[in-house]
Amino acid sequence: MSIGRSVLRLRYTLAVVCGLLLTSVTAFAQGDGIPTDEASISAGMELFDGNCSSCHQVHEKGVGPALKNVYERRDVKWLTSFIKHPGKTIESGDAYAVALYDKFKPTIMPNQDLSDAEILQVLAYVKDATIKGPAKPEAAADVAGAGAAAPQEGMVVSSNLLVGVIIGLLVLLSIVLIVLVVLANVLTQYLKQQKGLDENDTAYINEKFSLAAIFKSQVFIGMSSFVFVMIVAKVTIDSLFAVGVQQGYAPDQPIQFSHKLHAGYYEIDCKYCHTGVEKSKNANIPSANICMNCHNSIRQNSPEIQKIYAAIENNEPIQWVRVHNLPDLAYFNHSQHVKVGGVECQTCHGEIEKMEVVQQHSLLTMGWCIDCHRQTDVNAKGNAYYDKMVEMHEATSKDPMKVKDIGGLECAKCHY
């Protein structure tokens, strides 16, 4: 190999080291990407309780592994992919995922319908709970014992040690970069003083590093195109998964009705207006005559109340816009949940008494409903219908009877 090509190879080595140094500095500056603000931790706790707590605990092993320091065992990208599609990760042959499955089989975590931001919030809660430690001292002893008995769950490395390793690598890369720069300059100056070099060697030595040439190279264009296609594909897939999900939907209504005023300030019971909620499949939208029980003598001259009078005089229904919509293939019975199950309205509809304009609070997806059936205890107290079921369940399990234990996961219960 000619001397000129050796110099060019050294320059490209310099460029690679610079890239590694820049990448390392960027990764170090960004950290693990897990938020630390109280709002994210609080949202993560709610998501954890609603989606994870039935199988996982932070400090103790349950149906699945303890999640303490899980963000140090695996990086956020891996965790995000596994949480969304654990089955695919295991089928791909990932060694860590396969080891988890072998240890906890036949149980396998279902796919989680969570966005990347929501997963970061869950990890924020787990990280916060890890730092704070278990609530009771005896729980800490149990965790220590479990960790000693099952080291295969993943070696936990302290954060300080990881920071030290990263700083050491940065220092090492910086030293290598300085040595290469000095070596390249000395070698270039030496070769320029030599005589008898052929034209190719001279051209290589005098060639200047061009950043523009890198941007125009086929490798750079190919990698950029690949990244662009992947981003577009991810956005497209996320958009397809969001089809039919109307969380946050808050349409304008023909009459400005404030739930915050009526259900919140005046504490009017939801069942007073939504009369069918305990005896019918539908909660039903209140008719104008229910409004007139109060407004035949209260705020009669209000422009919004006048719209109710106009509807009554013209014998026309008020064209309220439906907020919560389920597909026709799904069956949901309000009376079964509210009357029999004792489910509060806020469980599905959120803090309706604080909403000026009603919006869809929950996802109302199939996964959301199934998770609720997995986690909700059956309200069997005082209901003789469940006596035999409770007796049979207690004979085989010490856990409270959940909705899933009485057929809450059967397809035909909701799809008729």
C-alpha positions as CSV (number, residue, x, y, z in Angstrom):
1,M,0.0,0.0,0.0
2,S,1.4,3.5,-1.0
3,I,2.3,6.1,1.6
4,G,-0.4,8.4,0.3
5,R,-3.1,5.9,0.9
6,S,-1.8,5.3,4.4
7,V,-2.2,8.9,5.2
8,L,-5.7,8.9,3.7
9,R,-6.6,5.9,5.8
10,L,-5.3,7.7,8.9
11,R,-7.5,10.7,8.1
12,Y,-10.6,8.6,7.8
13,T,-9.7,6.9,11.1
14,L,-9.6,10.4,12.6
15,A,-13.1,11.1,11.2
16,V,-14.5,7.8,12.7
17,V,-13.0,8.6,16.2
18,C,-14.5,12.1,16.0
19,G,-17.9,10.6,15.2
20,L,-17.6,8.1,18.1
21,L,-16.6,10.9,20.5
22,L,-19.5,13.1,19.4
23,T,-21.9,10.2,19.7
24,S,-20.7,9.3,23.2
25,V,-20.9,12.9,24.3
26,T,-24.4,13.2,23.0
27,A,-25.5,10.0,24.6
28,F,-24.0,11.0,27.9
29,A,-25.7,14.4,27.7
30,Q,-29.1,12.9,26.9
31,G,-29.0,10.3,29.7
32,D,-31.5,7.4,29.5
33,G,-34.3,9.7,28.3
34,I,-36.6,8.9,31.2
35,P,-38.4,12.0,32.6
36,T,-38.1,12.9,36.2
37,D,-40.8,15.6,36.6
38,E,-43.6,14.9,39.1
39,A,-46.3,15.1,36.4
40,S,-44.7,12.3,34.4
41,I,-44.2,10.2,37.5
42,S,-47.8,10.6,38.6
43,A,-49.1,9.8,35.1
44,G,-46.8,6.8,35.1
45,M,-48.1,5.5,38.4
46,E,-51.7,5.7,37.0
47,L,-50.6,3.8,33.9
48,F,-48.7,1.3,35.9
49,D,-51.7,0.6,38.2
50,G,-54.0,0.2,35.2
51,N,-51.8,-1.9,33.0
52,C,-48.9,-3.5,34.9
53,S,-49.7,-3.9,38.6
54,S,-51.7,-7.1,38.1
55,C,-48.5,-9.0,37.1
56,H,-45.6,-6.8,38.2
57,Q,-44.3,-5.0,41.3
58,V,-41.3,-2.8,41.5
59,H,-39.5,-4.4,44.4
60,E,-40.9,-7.9,44.6
61,K,-41.3,-10.7,42.0
62,G,-44.9,-11.4,41.2
63,V,-46.4,-13.1,38.1
64,G,-43.6,-11.4,36.3
65,P,-40.1,-10.2,37.3
66,A,-39.6,-7.3,39.7
67,L,-39.1,-4.1,37.8
68,K,-36.6,-2.5,40.1
69,N,-33.7,-1.0,38.0
70,V,-35.2,-2.5,34.8
71,Y,-34.1,0.6,33.0
72,E,-30.5,-0.3,33.8
73,R,-30.8,-3.9,32.7
74,R,-32.1,-3.0,29.3
75,D,-32.0,0.3,27.4
76,V,-35.2,2.4,26.8
77,K,-35.4,1.4,23.1
78,W,-35.4,-2.4,24.0
79,L,-37.9,-1.9,26.8
80,T,-40.3,0.1,24.5
81,S,-40.2,-2.6,21.8
82,F,-40.6,-5.4,24.4
83,I,-43.5,-3.7,26.2
84,K,-45.4,-3.1,23.0
85,H,-44.8,-6.5,21.4
86,P,-43.3,-9.0,23.9
87,G,-44.3,-12.0,21.8
88,K,-42.4,-10.7,18.7
89,T,-39.3,-9.9,20.7
90,I,-39.3,-13.5,22.1
91,E,-39.9,-15.0,18.6
92,S,-37.0,-12.9,17.2
93,G,-34.7,-15.0,19.4
94,D,-33.6,-12.1,21.7
95,A,-31.5,-13.9,24.4
96,Y,-32.8,-11.8,27.3
97,A,-36.4,-12.0,26.3
98,V,-36.2,-15.8,25.7
99,A,-34.6,-16.2,29.2
100,L,-37.4,-14.3,30.8
101,Y,-40.0,-16.4,29.0
102,D,-38.3,-19.7,30.0
103,K,-38.3,-18.6,33.6
104,F,-41.9,-17.4,33.8
105,K,-43.6,-19.6,31.2
106,P,-46.3,-20.4,30.3
107,T,-47.3,-16.8,31.3
108,I,-46.5,-14.3,28.6
109,M,-47.2,-10.6,28.8
110,P,-49.8,-9.4,26.3
111,N,-49.1,-6.6,23.9
112,Q,-49.5,-3.2,25.6
113,D,-51.4,-0.4,23.7
114,L,-49.2,2.3,25.0
115,S,-47.4,5.1,23.2
116,D,-43.7,5.8,23.5
117,A,-44.4,8.8,25.7
118,E,-46.7,6.7,28.0
119,I,-44.0,4.0,28.3
120,L,-41.5,6.6,29.4
121,Q,-44.0,7.8,32.0
122,V,-44.3,4.2,33.3
123,L,-40.5,4.0,33.4
124,A,-40.4,7.3,35.2
125,Y,-42.6,5.9,38.0
126,V,-40.6,2.7,38.2
127,K,-37.3,4.7,38.4
128,D,-38.8,7.0,41.1
129,A,-40.1,3.9,43.1
130,T,-36.7,2.3,42.7
131,I,-34.8,5.3,44.1
132,K,-37.3,5.7,47.0
133,G,-37.1,2.1,47.9
134,P,-39.8,-0.2,49.2
135,A,-42.5,1.1,51.5
136,K,-41.7,-1.3,54.4
137,P,-38.3,-2.5,55.7
138,E,-39.4,-6.1,55.6
139,A,-40.2,-5.8,51.9
140,A,-36.6,-4.7,51.3
141,A,-35.3,-7.9,53.0
142,D,-37.6,-10.0,50.7
143,V,-36.2,-8.2,47.6
144,A,-32.7,-8.8,48.7
145,G,-33.3,-12.4,49.2
146,A,-35.1,-12.8,45.9
147,G,-32.2,-11.0,44.1
148,A,-29.6,-13.4,45.6
149,A,-31.7,-16.5,44.7
150,A,-32.3,-15.4,41.1
151,P,-29.3,-13.5,39.7
152,Q,-30.4,-14.4,36.2
153,E,-33.0,-11.7,36.2
154,G,-30.2,-9.3,35.3
155,M,-27.2,-7.9,37.0
156,V,-28.0,-4.4,38.4
157,V,-25.2,-1.9,38.0
158,S,-25.2,1.2,40.1
159,S,-25.8,4.5,38.3
160,N,-22.5,6.0,39.6
161,L,-20.5,3.1,38.2
162,L,-22.2,3.6,34.8
163,V,-21.4,7.3,34.8
164,G,-17.8,6.5,35.7
165,V,-17.5,4.0,32.8
166,I,-18.9,6.6,30.4
167,I,-16.6,9.3,31.6
168,G,-13.6,6.9,31.3
169,L,-14.5,6.0,27.7
170,L,-14.9,9.7,26.8
171,V,-11.4,10.4,28.3
172,L,-9.9,7.5,26.4
173,L,-11.5,8.5,23.1
174,S,-10.3,12.0,23.6
175,I,-6.7,10.8,24.2
176,V,-6.8,8.6,21.1
177,L,-8.2,11.5,19.1
178,I,-5.4,13.8,20.2
179,V,-2.7,11.2,19.4
180,L,-4.1,10.5,16.0
181,V,-4.3,14.2,15.2
182,V,-0.7,14.7,16.2
183,L,0.4,11.6,14.3
184,A,-1.4,12.6,11.2
185,N,0.1,16.1,11.2
186,V,3.6,14.9,11.8
187,L,3.4,12.2,9.1
188,T,1.9,14.6,6.6
189,Q,4.6,17.2,7.2
190,Y,7.3,14.6,6.9
191,L,6.0,13.2,3.6
192,K,5.7,16.7,2.2
193,Q,9.5,17.2,2.7
194,Q,10.3,14.0,0.8
195,K,11.3,14.0,-2.8
196,G,10.6,11.4,-5.5
197,L,7.0,10.7,-4.6
198,D,4.8,9.8,-7.5
199,E,1.8,11.9,-8.5
200,N,-0.8,9.6,-6.7
201,D,1.1,9.8,-3.4
202,T,1.4,13.6,-3.7
203,A,-2.3,13.9,-4.5
204,Y,-3.2,11.8,-1.5
205,I,-1.0,13.9,0.8
206,N,-2.3,17.2,-0.4
207,E,-5.9,16.1,-0.5
208,K,-8.0,18.1,2.0
209,F,-10.7,16.6,4.1
210,S,-14.1,17.6,2.6
211,L,-17.2,17.5,4.7
212,A,-19.3,18.2,1.6
213,A,-17.9,15.0,-0.1
214,I,-19.2,13.0,2.9
215,F,-22.7,14.4,2.5
216,K,-22.7,13.7,-1.2
217,S,-21.4,10.1,-0.8
218,Q,-23.7,7.2,-1.7
219,V,-23.3,5.7,1.8
220,F,-24.5,8.9,3.5
221,I,-27.4,9.3,1.1
222,G,-28.4,5.6,1.5
223,M,-28.3,5.8,5.3
224,S,-30.3,9.1,5.4
225,S,-32.9,7.6,3.0
226,F,-33.2,4.5,5.3
227,V,-33.7,6.6,8.4
228,F,-36.3,8.7,6.6
229,V,-38.2,5.7,5.4
230,M,-38.1,4.2,8.9
231,I,-39.5,7.4,10.4
232,V,-42.3,7.6,7.9
233,A,-43.1,3.9,8.5
234,K,-43.2,4.3,12.2
235,V,-45.5,7.4,11.9
236,T,-47.7,5.5,9.5
237,I,-48.0,2.4,11.8
238,D,-48.7,4.6,14.9
239,S,-51.4,6.4,12.9
240,L,-53.0,3.1,11.9
241,F,-53.0,1.9,15.5
242,A,-54.7,5.1,16.5
243,V,-57.6,4.6,14.0
244,G,-60.9,4.5,16.0
245,V,-59.3,5.8,19.2
246,Q,-61.0,9.1,20.1
247,Q,-59.5,9.8,23.5
248,G,-59.8,13.5,24.2
249,Y,-62.6,13.9,21.8
250,A,-64.7,16.9,22.9
251,P,-67.2,18.1,20.3
252,D,-69.1,21.3,20.4
253,Q,-72.7,20.8,21.6
254,P,-75.8,22.7,20.4
255,I,-76.3,23.9,24.0
256,Q,-73.4,24.9,26.2
257,F,-74.0,22.6,29.2
258,S,-71.5,22.7,32.0
259,H,-71.0,19.4,33.9
260,K,-68.6,21.3,36.2
261,L,-71.5,23.6,37.2
262,H,-74.2,21.0,37.5
263,A,-72.4,17.8,38.7
264,G,-69.6,19.6,40.4
265,Y,-70.8,22.9,42.0
266,Y,-74.4,21.8,42.5
267,E,-73.5,18.1,43.1
268,I,-76.4,16.8,41.0
269,D,-76.2,13.0,40.8
270,C,-75.4,11.6,37.4
271,K,-78.3,9.2,37.7
272,Y,-80.8,12.1,38.0
273,C,-80.2,13.1,34.3
274,H,-78.9,9.8,32.9
275,T,-81.9,7.8,34.1
276,G,-81.2,4.6,32.3
277,V,-77.7,4.0,33.7
278,E,-78.9,1.5,36.3
279,K,-81.6,-0.3,34.4
280,S,-80.7,-0.2,30.8
281,K,-77.9,-1.0,28.3
282,N,-77.7,2.7,27.6
283,A,-77.3,5.5,30.1
284,N,-79.4,7.7,27.8
285,I,-79.2,11.4,27.1
286,P,-81.6,13.4,29.2
287,S,-84.7,14.7,27.5
288,A,-85.7,18.4,27.6
289,N,-88.3,17.8,30.3
290,I,-85.6,16.8,32.8
291,C,-83.9,20.1,32.2
292,M,-87.3,21.8,32.8
293,N,-87.6,20.3,36.2
294,C,-85.3,23.1,37.3
295,H,-85.2,25.6,34.4
296,N,-88.9,26.2,34.3
297,S,-88.1,28.8,37.1
298,I,-84.3,29.2,37.0
299,R,-82.4,31.3,34.5
300,Q,-85.3,31.4,32.2
301,N,-83.9,34.3,30.1
302,S,-80.5,32.7,29.5
303,P,-79.8,32.4,25.8
304,E,-78.8,28.7,26.3
305,I,-82.0,27.9,28.3
306,Q,-84.0,29.6,25.6
307,K,-82.8,26.9,23.1
308,I,-84.4,24.3,25.4
309,Y,-87.7,26.2,25.4
310,A,-87.5,26.4,21.6
311,A,-86.9,22.7,21.2
312,I,-90.0,22.0,23.4
313,E,-92.2,24.5,21.6
314,N,-91.2,23.0,18.2
315,N,-91.5,19.5,19.5
316,E,-88.0,18.7,18.3
317,P,-85.3,16.8,20.2
318,I,-82.1,18.6,21.1
319,Q,-79.4,17.4,18.7
320,W,-76.7,16.5,21.2
321,V,-73.4,15.2,19.7
322,R,-72.4,11.8,21.0
323,V,-69.1,11.8,22.8
324,H,-68.4,8.2,23.7
325,N,-68.7,5.8,20.7
326,L,-68.2,2.1,20.6
327,P,-68.1,0.1,17.4
328,D,-71.3,-1.8,16.5
329,L,-69.5,-5.1,17.0
330,A,-69.0,-4.4,20.7
331,Y,-71.6,-4.9,23.4
332,F,-71.6,-2.8,26.6
333,N,-74.3,-2.8,29.3
334,H,-74.3,0.2,31.7
335,S,-76.6,-1.5,34.2
336,Q,-74.4,-4.5,34.4
337,H,-71.4,-2.4,35.3
338,V,-73.0,0.4,37.4
339,K,-75.8,-1.4,39.2
340,V,-74.4,-4.9,39.6
341,G,-70.7,-4.2,39.4
342,G,-70.8,-1.0,41.4
343,V,-68.5,0.8,39.0
344,E,-68.4,4.6,39.5
345,C,-69.0,6.8,36.5
346,Q,-65.6,8.4,36.9
347,T,-63.9,5.1,36.4
348,C,-64.6,5.2,32.7
349,H,-65.6,8.8,32.1
350,G,-63.0,10.5,34.3
351,E,-63.7,13.4,36.7
352,I,-66.8,14.5,34.8
353,E,-67.7,16.9,37.7
354,K,-64.6,19.0,36.8
355,M,-65.3,19.2,33.0
356,E,-66.7,22.3,31.6
357,V,-66.9,20.6,28.2
358,V,-67.2,16.8,28.3
359,Q,-64.5,14.8,26.6
360,Q,-63.7,11.2,26.2
361,H,-61.4,10.4,29.1
362,S,-60.5,6.7,28.5
363,L,-59.2,4.9,25.5
364,L,-62.3,2.6,25.3
365,T,-60.3,0.1,23.2
366,M,-60.6,-3.6,23.6
367,G,-57.3,-3.8,25.4
368,W,-58.4,-1.2,27.8
369,C,-61.6,-3.1,28.7
370,I,-59.7,-6.4,29.0
371,D,-57.1,-4.9,31.4
372,C,-60.0,-3.6,33.5
373,H,-61.6,-7.1,33.6
374,R,-58.2,-8.6,34.6
375,Q,-57.7,-6.2,37.5
376,T,-61.2,-5.5,38.9
377,D,-62.5,-7.5,41.8
378,V,-66.0,-8.8,41.5
379,N,-68.4,-7.0,43.7
380,A,-69.9,-10.1,45.2
381,K,-70.7,-8.9,48.7
382,G,-74.4,-9.2,49.5
383,N,-75.2,-10.7,46.1
384,A,-76.3,-14.3,46.5
385,Y,-75.9,-14.8,42.7
386,Y,-72.1,-15.0,43.2
387,D,-72.0,-17.2,46.4
388,K,-71.3,-20.4,44.6
389,M,-68.7,-18.8,42.3
390,V,-66.9,-17.2,45.3
391,E,-66.9,-20.6,47.1
392,M,-65.4,-22.4,44.1
393,H,-62.8,-19.6,43.5
394,E,-61.6,-19.5,47.1
395,A,-61.1,-23.3,47.0
396,T,-58.4,-22.9,44.3
397,S,-57.0,-19.4,44.9
398,K,-56.2,-17.0,47.7
399,D,-56.5,-14.0,45.5
400,P,-59.8,-12.0,45.2
401,M,-62.1,-13.1,42.5
402,K,-61.6,-10.9,39.4
403,V,-64.0,-10.3,36.5
404,K,-61.7,-12.4,34.3
405,D,-62.4,-15.4,36.6
406,I,-66.2,-15.3,35.8
407,G,-65.8,-15.1,32.1
408,G,-64.8,-11.5,31.7
409,L,-62.3,-12.5,29.0
410,E,-64.6,-14.6,26.9
411,C,-65.1,-13.2,23.4
412,A,-68.9,-13.8,23.3
413,K,-69.4,-11.6,26.4
414,C,-68.7,-8.5,24.4
415,H,-69.0,-9.6,20.8
416,Y,-72.4,-10.9,19.9
